Amino acid sequence: MGENERFRVLTEENARLRRENKRLRTQSKKKEFSKVILVAVGIMTAAISLFSCAMIWRTGDTSVFTLLIPAVFAETASATGFYYNKAKAENKIKLMALTGTEPDAQTFETM
């Protein structure tokens, strides 16, 4: 293999690796929609809690705690449960792929 041929092969390999690197960087920047939901619900919960505390401090009325605060934290609990259940299913699929198990209804529930 001549020097020019070797240089051409290395240049092509370098270009291929750059494309692959760029693809992996853009792929890793995408956030999962479930994480976006979890973060949005957490921010909403914190904002409503702070707003409620500020209004309670200004008005001296604590009746807001009877309905608003439990409803907001119930939504947070639901979003968190959804996220962890989804992560559990994804982890099962990954483990099945590592062990070579075919993911069907029977093996998915028992794993």
PyRosetta script that sets phi, psi and omega in degrees:
from pyrosetta import init, pose_from_sequence

init()
pose = pose_from_sequence("MGENERFRVLTEENARLRRENKRLRTQSKKKEFSKVILVAVGIMTAAISLFSCAMIWRTGDTSVFTLLIPAVFAETASATGFYYNKAKAENKIKLMALTGTEPDAQTFETM")
pose.set_psi(1, 126.4)
pose.set_omega(1, -179.2)
pose.set_phi(2, -75.8)
pose.set_psi(2, 167.6)
pose.set_omega(2, -178.9)
pose.set_phi(3, -62.7)
pose.set_psi(3, -41.0)
pose.set_omega(3, 179.3)
pose.set_phi(4, -66.1)
pose.set_psi(4, -39.9)
pose.set_omega(4, 179.5)
pose.set_phi(5, -65.6)
pose.set_psi(5, -42.9)
pose.set_omega(5, 178.5)
pose.set_phi(6, -62.9)
pose.set_psi(6, -41.6)
pose.set_omega(6, 178.1)
pose.set_phi(7, -62.3)
pose.set_psi(7, -41.6)
pose.set_omega(7, -179.9)
pose.set_phi(8, -65.0)
pose.set_psi(8, -42.7)
pose.set_omega(8, 179.7)
pose.set_phi(9, -63.8)
pose.set_psi(9, -44.4)
pose.set_omega(9, 179.0)
pose.set_phi(10, -65.2)
pose.set_psi(10, -36.9)
pose.set_omega(10, 177.5)
pose.set_phi(11, -65.0)
pose.set_psi(11, -42.2)
pose.set_omega(11, 178.0)
pose.set_phi(12, -65.6)
pose.set_psi(12, -41.0)
pose.set_omega(12, 178.4)
pose.set_phi(13, -64.8)
pose.set_psi(13, -40.1)
pose.set_omega(13, 177.3)
pose.set_phi(14, -61.8)
pose.set_psi(14, -44.2)
pose.set_omega(14, 178.8)
pose.set_phi(15, -63.2)
pose.set_psi(15, -42.0)
pose.set_omega(15, 178.6)
pose.set_phi(16, -63.1)
pose.set_psi(16, -43.4)
pose.set_omega(16, 179.2)
pose.set_phi(17, -65.8)
pose.set_psi(17, -36.7)
pose.set_omega(17, 176.7)
pose.set_phi(18, -63.8)
pose.set_psi(18, -42.8)
pose.set_omega(18, 177.9)
pose.set_phi(19, -62.8)
pose.set_psi(19, -43.4)
pose.set_omega(19, 179.6)
pose.set_phi(20, -64.4)
pose.set_psi(20, -41.2)
pose.set_omega(20, 178.6)
pose.set_phi(21, -63.1)
pose.set_psi(21, -43.3)
pose.set_omega(21, 179.2)
pose.set_phi(22, -64.2)
pose.set_psi(22, -41.3)
pose.set_omega(22, 179.1)
pose.set_phi(23, -63.4)
pose.set_psi(23, -42.5)
pose.set_omega(23, 180.0)
pose.set_phi(24, -67.1)
pose.set_psi(24, -37.8)
pose.set_omega(24, 178.1)
pose.set_phi(25, -65.4)
pose.set_psi(25, -44.1)
pose.set_omega(25, -179.9)
pose.set_phi(26, -70.0)
pose.set_psi(26, -32.8)
pose.set_omega(26, 179.1)
pose.set_phi(27, -68.4)
pose.set_psi(27, -39.2)
pose.set_omega(27, -177.3)
pose.set_phi(28, -75.2)
pose.set_psi(28, -17.0)
pose.set_omega(28, -180.0)
pose.set_phi(29, -79.3)
pose.set_psi(29, -16.7)
pose.set_omega(29, -179.4)
pose.set_phi(30, -72.8)
pose.set_psi(30, 128.8)
pose.set_omega(30, 177.8)
pose.set_phi(31, -89.5)
pose.set_psi(31, 144.3)
pose.set_omega(31, 174.8)
pose.set_phi(32, -70.1)
pose.set_psi(32, 142.6)
pose.set_omega(32, -178.0)
pose.set_phi(33, -63.4)
pose.set_psi(33, -33.4)
pose.set_omega(33, 179.2)
pose.set_phi(34, -65.6)
pose.set_psi(34, -34.5)
pose.set_omega(34, 176.7)
pose.set_phi(35, -69.5)
pose.set_psi(35, -36.9)
pose.set_omega(35, 177.2)
pose.set_phi(36, -62.3)
pose.set_psi(36, -43.4)
pose.set_omega(36, 178.2)
pose.set_phi(37, -61.7)
pose.set_psi(37, -46.1)
pose.set_omega(37, -178.7)
pose.set_phi(38, -60.8)
pose.set_psi(38, -44.0)
pose.set_omega(38, 179.2)
pose.set_phi(39, -66.9)
pose.set_psi(39, -42.6)
pose.set_omega(39, -179.8)
pose.set_phi(40, -62.9)
pose.set_psi(40, -42.1)
pose.set_omega(40, 178.9)
pose.set_phi(41, -66.5)
pose.set_psi(41, -39.6)
pose.set_omega(41, 177.8)
pose.set_phi(42, -63.3)
pose.set_psi(42, -42.1)
pose.set_omega(42, 178.3)
pose.set_phi(43, -65.7)
pose.set_psi(43, -42.1)
pose.set_omega(43, 179.1)
pose.set_phi(44, -62.8)
pose.set_psi(44, -41.9)
pose.set_omega(44, 179.2)
pose.set_phi(45, -62.3)
pose.set_psi(45, -45.7)
pose.set_omega(45, 179.1)
pose.set_phi(46, -63.4)
pose.set_psi(46, -42.8)
pose.set_omega(46, -179.3)
pose.set_phi(47, -64.5)
pose.set_psi(47, -45.1)
pose.set_omega(47, -179.9)
pose.set_phi(48, -66.5)
pose.set_psi(48, -38.5)
pose.set_omega(48, 178.0)
pose.set_phi(49, -63.8)
pose.set_psi(49, -45.0)
pose.set_omega(49, 178.9)
pose.set_phi(50, -65.6)
pose.set_psi(50, -41.6)
pose.set_omega(50, 178.0)
pose.set_phi(51, -63.1)
pose.set_psi(51, -41.6)
pose.set_omega(51, 179.0)
pose.set_phi(52, -63.6)
pose.set_psi(52, -43.1)
pose.set_omega(52, 178.4)
pose.set_phi(53, -62.5)
pose.set_psi(53, -41.2)
pose.set_omega(53, 179.5)
pose.set_phi(54, -65.3)
pose.set_psi(54, -42.4)
pose.set_omega(54, -179.7)
pose.set_phi(55, -69.6)
pose.set_psi(55, -35.0)
pose.set_omega(55, 176.4)
pose.set_phi(56, -65.0)
pose.set_psi(56, -40.9)
pose.set_omega(56, 179.1)
pose.set_phi(57, -63.8)
pose.set_psi(57, -40.2)
pose.set_omega(57, -179.7)
pose.set_phi(58, -73.0)
pose.set_psi(58, -41.7)
pose.set_omega(58, -173.3)
pose.set_phi(59, -97.2)
pose.set_psi(59, -23.8)
pose.set_omega(59, -177.4)
pose.set_phi(60, 77.2)
pose.set_psi(60, 9.2)
pose.set_omega(60, -178.6)
pose.set_phi(61, -100.7)
pose.set_psi(61, 118.2)
pose.set_omega(61, -178.3)
pose.set_phi(62, -99.5)
pose.set_psi(62, 11.7)
pose.set_omega(62, -178.5)
pose.set_phi(63, -66.9)
pose.set_psi(63, -18.0)
pose.set_omega(63, 179.3)
pose.set_phi(64, -63.5)
pose.set_psi(64, -26.4)
pose.set_omega(64, -179.0)
pose.set_phi(65, -68.4)
pose.set_psi(65, -20.9)
pose.set_omega(65, -175.6)
pose.set_phi(66, -70.9)
pose.set_psi(66, -31.9)
pose.set_omega(66, -177.1)
pose.set_phi(67, -123.3)
pose.set_psi(67, -48.2)
pose.set_omega(67, -171.6)
pose.set_phi(68, -66.6)
pose.set_psi(68, -51.7)
pose.set_omega(68, -175.7)
pose.set_phi(69, -64.4)
pose.set_psi(69, -46.9)
pose.set_omega(69, 177.2)
pose.set_phi(70, -61.5)
pose.set_psi(70, -36.1)
pose.set_omega(70, 179.4)
pose.set_phi(71, -64.9)
pose.set_psi(71, -42.0)
pose.set_omega(71, -179.3)
pose.set_phi(72, -66.4)
pose.set_psi(72, -42.9)
pose.set_omega(72, -179.4)
pose.set_phi(73, -73.3)
pose.set_psi(73, -26.4)
pose.set_omega(73, 173.2)
pose.set_phi(74, -66.3)
pose.set_psi(74, -39.9)
pose.set_omega(74, 176.4)
pose.set_phi(75, -63.0)
pose.set_psi(75, -40.5)
pose.set_omega(75, 177.7)
pose.set_phi(76, -63.8)
pose.set_psi(76, -42.2)
pose.set_omega(76, 179.0)
pose.set_phi(77, -64.0)
pose.set_psi(77, -39.7)
pose.set_omega(77, 178.8)
pose.set_phi(78, -64.4)
pose.set_psi(78, -45.3)
pose.set_omega(78, -180.0)
pose.set_phi(79, -64.1)
pose.set_psi(79, -40.2)
pose.set_omega(79, 178.9)
pose.set_phi(80, -66.0)
pose.set_psi(80, -42.9)
pose.set_omega(80, 177.8)
pose.set_phi(81, -62.1)
pose.set_psi(81, -42.8)
pose.set_omega(81, 177.2)
pose.set_phi(82, -59.3)
pose.set_psi(82, -46.2)
pose.set_omega(82, -177.3)
pose.set_phi(83, -62.7)
pose.set_psi(83, -47.1)
pose.set_omega(83, -178.3)
pose.set_phi(84, -68.7)
pose.set_psi(84, -33.8)
pose.set_omega(84, 176.9)
pose.set_phi(85, -66.4)
pose.set_psi(85, -40.0)
pose.set_omega(85, 177.7)
pose.set_phi(86, -64.9)
pose.set_psi(86, -43.8)
pose.set_omega(86, 179.3)
pose.set_phi(87, -63.6)
pose.set_psi(87, -37.1)
pose.set_omega(87, 177.9)
pose.set_phi(88, -62.3)
pose.set_psi(88, -44.1)
pose.set_omega(88, 179.5)
pose.set_phi(89, -65.5)
pose.set_psi(89, -40.9)
pose.set_omega(89, 178.3)
pose.set_phi(90, -63.9)
pose.set_psi(90, -39.2)
pose.set_omega(90, 178.9)
pose.set_phi(91, -66.9)
pose.set_psi(91, -37.1)
pose.set_omega(91, 176.3)
pose.set_phi(92, -61.9)
pose.set_psi(92, -42.8)
pose.set_omega(92, 179.9)
pose.set_phi(93, -63.3)
pose.set_psi(93, -42.1)
pose.set_omega(93, 178.5)
pose.set_phi(94, -63.2)
pose.set_psi(94, -42.8)
pose.set_omega(94, 178.8)
pose.set_phi(95, -64.9)
pose.set_psi(95, -38.1)
pose.set_omega(95, 177.4)
pose.set_phi(96, -64.4)
pose.set_psi(96, -38.4)
pose.set_omega(96, 178.5)
pose.set_phi(97, -66.1)
pose.set_psi(97, -38.2)
pose.set_omega(97, 179.6)
pose.set_phi(98, -68.4)
pose.set_psi(98, -37.5)
pose.set_omega(98, -177.9)
pose.set_phi(99, -88.5)
pose.set_psi(99, -7.4)
pose.set_omega(99, 179.4)
pose.set_phi(100, 79.4)
pose.set_psi(100, 18.1)
pose.set_omega(100, 178.9)
pose.set_phi(101, -82.9)
pose.set_psi(101, 137.5)
pose.set_omega(101, 178.4)
pose.set_phi(102, -77.7)
pose.set_psi(102, 123.3)
pose.set_omega(102, -177.9)
pose.set_phi(103, -76.6)
pose.set_psi(103, 96.8)
pose.set_omega(103, 172.4)
pose.set_phi(104, -120.8)
pose.set_psi(104, 178.7)
pose.set_omega(104, -174.5)
pose.set_phi(105, -61.2)
pose.set_psi(105, -40.6)
pose.set_omega(105, -178.3)
pose.set_phi(106, -66.0)
pose.set_psi(106, -52.0)
pose.set_omega(106, -176.0)
pose.set_phi(107, -73.1)
pose.set_psi(107, -28.9)
pose.set_omega(107, -179.1)
pose.set_phi(108, -67.5)
pose.set_psi(108, -38.5)
pose.set_omega(108, -179.0)
pose.set_phi(109, -75.3)
pose.set_psi(109, -31.7)
pose.set_omega(109, -176.1)
pose.set_phi(110, -85.9)
pose.set_psi(110, -17.8)
pose.set_omega(110, -177.0)
pose.set_phi(111, -79.2)
pose.dump_pdb("model.pdb")
